[in-house]
Amino acid sequence: MNEYDDAIHPIATGELNINVYRDIRNTLAEARSKAYSAVNSAMVEAYWEIGRQIDEAVGERAEYGKGLLQFLAQHLTKEFGKGFTERNLRAMRQFFITFPIWHTLCAELSWSHYRLLMKIEDSSRREFYVKECVESSWSVRQLERQINSFFYERLLATQRSGFESVKNEINMLEPKNDPDYILKDPYILEFLDLKENRDYHESDLEQALINKLQEFLLELGKGFSFVARQKRITIEGDHYYVDLVFYNYILKCFVVIDLKAGKLTYQDVGQIDFYVRYFEDKVKLPGDNPTIGIILCTDKNDTMAKYSVLSDNENLFASKYMFYLPTEEELKHELERERELIERQKALDEGVDK
């Protein structure tokens, strides 16, 4: 055996490959983290400065402020993309008003963090969440969870007893520094004027089922016209994604579809009702009929499909809509069939790979 034998030994080669992969992976993860930090810092600084300039220009002139925001939104959106609506510009001004001293801002916090923090009116409470957010590296979801669960008030009431157990519970959620975070955060993508990658919000199985469901409705449904997939709607800074949106030109109404990979819960039913109401209030045009919601549950042992309409539209749905829509049983059968085909093909592919 000579000194080069180890270099070509399969085990040694495998270990070498793993070590090289690990080093390259760490380099890429570090680079992405730096890129996220740089973009986030530039975005927060720009939005604070925009807020300062708007506040300085408006002062106490409310009517002028309204016209100015309309003017800015129109021209900035045309040149820089959809991140500069009147609502967003108003949020930037509020950002400056809430945090008027630049050097008190924290580089560790994103624009999404600050949008949540701006909603906290009490300054002591807000400062507490800023401090904890930085020290504990909370993600946006972790921060929102603690605000909604009255973390600050509970700690005051218990004089911080049980702090560690609550902190451990927080850390079970997703980490803030996900290497792909920069590719998922809608605010960062809007700031860079980049298109959002919808596939990040779907699992492989969900993608495949949505593909097939989209084809099924366009082929067999009467009057279906495709509108959007993973349609993002934003309310008070929170982002939601509707899996599929169609417009039925016979019924003259939107059809929104939400696909759930697990068992159906009361929260899921509430979610589709929320989507229906949003389209009723914000999207549909005068002359359109009431929006239809469809929730699909793909749990292997409990596949189901349910229609959802607002209660005052139930008679219209039963008397007119169902002549042009697939039945719940047809949708359920299609889901079961496609899931079986997808899983069978996946098993065949894995067998070939081996």
Sequence and secondary structure as in RCSB ss.txt:
>XXXX:A:sequence
MNEYDDAIHPIATGELNINVYRDIRNTLAEARSKAYSAVNSAMVEAYWEIGRQIDEAVGERAEYGKGLLQFLAQH
LTKEFGKGFTERNLRAMRQFFITFPIWHTLCAELSWSHYRLLMKIEDSSRREFYVKECVESSWSVRQLERQINSF
FYERLLATQRSGFESVKNEINMLEPKNDPDYILKDPYILEFLDLKENRDYHESDLEQALINKLQEFLLELGKGFS
FVARQKRITIEGDHYYVDLVFYNYILKCFVVIDLKAGKLTYQDVGQIDFYVRYFEDKVKLPGDNPTIGIILCTDK
NDTMAKYSVLSDNENLFASKYMFYLPTEEELKHELERERELIERQKALDEGVDK
>XXXX:A:secstr
  TTHHHHSHHHHHHHHHHHHHHHHHHHHHHHHHHHHHHHHHHHHHHHHHHHHHHHHHTT HHHHHHHHHHHHHH
HHHHH TT  HHHHHHHHHHHHHS  GGGS TT  HHHHHHHTT   HHHHHHHHHHHHHHT  HHHHHHHHHTT
HHHHHHHHTTTTHHHHHHHHHTS  TT TTHHHH HHHHHHTT    GGGGS HHHHHHHHHHHHHHHHHSSSEE
EEEEEEEEEETTEEEEEEEEEEETTTTEEEEEEEESS   HHHHHHHHHHHHHIIIII  TT    EEEEEE  T
T  EEEEE  GGGHHHHHHTGGGTS  HHHHHHHHHHHHHHHHHHHHHHHHHH 
